[in-house]
Amino acid sequence: MVSRRSIYKFLIDIIFPNRCPSCGRLIRWDGLVCGECEKKLPFADMPKINIQSAEGTYTVFMYEGAVKDMIYALKHGEGADNFAEFCAVKLCKILRKEGIAEKIDIVTAVPMDRRKKRKRGCNQAEVIARFVSKELDKPRDFTLLERRAGNTEQHTLSPGERRIHAREIYTSGKGRSGIKGKTALICDDVITTGATMSACCGLLLKQGAKAVYCCSAATSTYNA
């Protein structure tokens, strides 16, 4: 049976031809990345990252080259859904191989400051999480976590400062009661020091989560 999403993508392709998010070349209506670009992408040698408080953390790429460019496009809402879906498919394949997919009860994402989300038009972590939840056929809830408004960006801080800052700006959200006794999966675009993921894991565990797993499109480290 053909899914509604497949029909939608086929019809949209007639008006807006599908393109590779890396090189921009035309690809099949149901494609995500062209074959040539996929071969050149910097896949992570080890998909598992060590993050404090997380039961397990998994990634697809190293944060470099074309992946860095596509994540930038995704952050700024520049039509990079193909890349987000491609990452989700790869992540779910890893989660199934590791025997984790069936353990997940709910999918969530690292939250973004509401003002920044309105300005950019989306939270790239949520975009990835939506595709992951569809691929795993699991419910998603983006009300479990919140981020306080602030002008300081995590990437401008030292590793030690990031850990402190993350604990200060991330808080429990309105949906906290929906996580009790459940196993959650937090999605993000990039993991650098792991401070953000660790802080978010801690919050979900305090809310009563049974366990928390994490995943990201890319990483710049294996030991956060």
SULMO-V991039 format. One record per pair of residues at least 6 apart in sequence whose ideal C-beta (glycine too) atoms are under 8 Angstrom apart, sorted by the first residue. I is the first residue (numbers start at 1). J is the second residue. Records with the same first field share a line. If there is no record, write none. Layout:
I=J  J
//
This chain:
5=134
6=30
9=18  29  30
10=29  30
13=29
17=26
18=26  27  28  29  30  31  82
19=25  26  27  82
20=26  27  31  33  34  37  82
21=32  33  70  73  79  80  82  83  86
22=33  34  37  41  66  69  70  83
23=34  36  37
25=34
27=33  34
31=82
32=82  83  85  86  89
33=41  82  83  86
37=66
40=65  66
41=61  65  66  67
42=61  62  64  65  66  67
43=60  61  62
44=59  60  61  62  218  219  222
46=222
47=58  59  60  94
48=56  57  58  98  222
49=57  58  59  191  194  214  216  219  221  222  223  224
50=57  194  222  223  224
51=57  191  194  197  198  201  214  224
52=194  198  201  224
53=198  201  202  205  212
54=197  198  201  212  213  214
55=183  211  212  213
56=98  100  213  214
57=191  194  197  213  214  215  216  224
58=91  94  95  98  100  213  214  215  216
59=91  191  215  216  217  218  219
60=87  90  91  94  216  217  218
61=67  87  217  218  219
62=218  219  220
63=71  190  192  218  219  220
64=220
67=217  218
68=218
70=80  83
71=80  83  124  189  190  217  218
73=79  80  83
74=80  83  84  124  127  128  189  217
75=120  124  189
76=120
77=120  121  122
81=127
83=217
84=124  127  128  131  217
85=131
87=128  131  217
88=128  131  132  134  135
89=131  135
91=132  187  215  217
92=101  132  135  136
94=215
95=101  104  136  185  213  215
100=213
101=136
103=183  211  213
104=136  138  183  184  185  213
105=138  139  182  183  184  210
106=138  139  140  141  144  178  179  182  183  184  185
107=129  132  133  136  138  139  140  141  184  185  187
108=129  140  141  142  144  145  184  185  186  187  204
109=123  125  126  128  129  140  142  145  186  187  188
110=125  145  147  186  187  188  196  197  200
111=123  125  142  145  146  147  170  173
112=120  123  125  126  147
113=147  148  149  150
114=149
115=149
117=123
123=142
124=189
125=187  188  189
126=142  187
128=187  188  189  217
129=140  142  187
130=140
132=185  187  215
133=139  140
136=185
138=185
141=175  178  179
143=173  174  175  178
144=172  173  175  176  178  179  184  204  207
145=170  171  172  173  186  200  203  204
146=170  171  172  173  174
147=169  170  171
148=168  169  170  171
150=169
152=165
154=162  165  166  192  195  196
155=192
157=165
159=193  195
162=192  193  195  196
163=193  195  198  199
165=195
166=195  196  198  199
167=199  202
170=196  199  200  203
171=203
172=203  206  207
176=207
177=207
179=204  207  208  209
180=207  208  209
181=208  209  210
182=209  210
183=209  210  211  212  213
184=204  209  211  212  213
185=212  213  214  215
186=197  200  201  204  212  213  214  215
187=214  215  216
188=196  197  214  215  216  217
189=216  217  218
190=216  217  218  219  220
191=197  214  216  218  219  220  221  224
192=219  220  221  224
193=221  224
194=221  224
195=224
197=214  216  224
198=224
200=212  214
201=212  214
204=212
205=212
//
